[in-house]
Amino acid sequence: MSRGEFLVGNILLDSTIQDQPYYAVFEDDGDTGYFYVCDHRHPEQPVIDALHIYDVQSVSDKEKTSLFEIMWSTDNLKTALFINGRCHAIFDFAKMEGRCRSNFPNSQYRRDWSDELISP
């Protein structure tokens, strides 16, 4: 697990698991926040999926510090991004499927968010 308290805008938080090929990164470049899931075995193109979390201009409380956490399941095959205790994205490496609360992009390939994804 990785965690940190940040103001929205220009954040980089990463999380790796020992002896696992996968890692996760949350990046806020000042315009948008994305949760990236990656694979060390493919250094030329490590990103498996990029899940949209927010557009900075749309965050209503960006002047307040927020707690960002990247968590992993006990089998290390799922990772999730939490902001202030609320899950915003989850990725299942066994299914190679990710979902985000923003449901972006809006396309025929979109996989809609469901709170059931984070249920035990």
N, C-alpha and C positions, 0 to 999 in steps of 0.2 A: 504494500500500500504506500502511496505517496500522497502527501497533503501539504497545503499551504494556504495562508490567508493573503488575499490580494484585493486590490481595487480592479474593477473591470478595465481592461486596456493593457496591452503589452505584457502578457503572462506566458510563461513556458513552464510546464510541469510534466515530468515524464516518470514512468514506472516500468521497471523491468523485473522479471522473475528469474532467480538463479536456475540454471540448467534448463531453461525454456527458450525456444526460439522467438517467442512473441514478446512484444512490448507495446506500451500505449503512451501517447503524448497528447496533452491538451495544449493548444496554442491559441492565444488571443493576440492578433497582430495590430490591435488598435481599431480595426474595422469589424472583424468577425471573429467568433470563437469556434474552433473545430476540434473534435476529438479524433485523433488518428490512431488506428491500430496497425501494427507493423510486424514484419518478420525479418529477423537478423540474417536468415539464410539467403536473402535476396538483396544484397547491399546496393545493387544498381537501381532497384525499384522496391524499397522495403514496404511502402504503404499498401496495405490490403484494402482499407476503406477509410473514408473521411466522412465523419458524421457532423453535420451542422448543428451547433449548439445555440448560438445567438448572433444577432447583429448588434454591435455595441450601441449604435444610435437608438435601438429599441429597448435597451435595458433601463428600466425606470429608476432603479436605486443604485446606479453605478458609482455614486459618491460614497457608498457604504462598503466597508471591507466585507468580503465574502470568503467562506471556507470552501476550497476546491479539494476534492479527494478522488483519487483513482484507486479503485478496489478490485480485487480478484476473487474468484470463487475458490473453494478449497482445492479443487482439482486443477486450478490455473487455466481452465479452458474458457472462462468467461471473464470479461473485464467490464467495469462500469465507471462512468463519471458521475460524481455527486457534487452538487453545488448547494451549500447550506443545508445538507442532509437530504436533499431531493435528487433522485436519479434523473439525469438528463439524457444519458445514452448508455447503451449496453451492446456488447459484441460477443457472439458465441463463436469461438474458433473451431469447434467441432462441426458446426453447421455452416461456417463461413458466412454468417449473417449478422448484420448490425442494424440497429434501430435507434432513432433519436426522437426526443419529445417534439421537436419542431416539424417532424415528418417531411423534411426537405431532402431531396427535391420532389416537387410535385410532378410525378411522371407515372407512366404505366408500370415502372419497376419499383415504385415506392412500397415500402413495408411499413404499415402504420404502427404507431406506438400503442402499447397496451401496458397498463400497470401490472398485469399478470406476468410480464417478463421478469419482474424483480421479486415475485413471490417465491418463498422457499419451496 
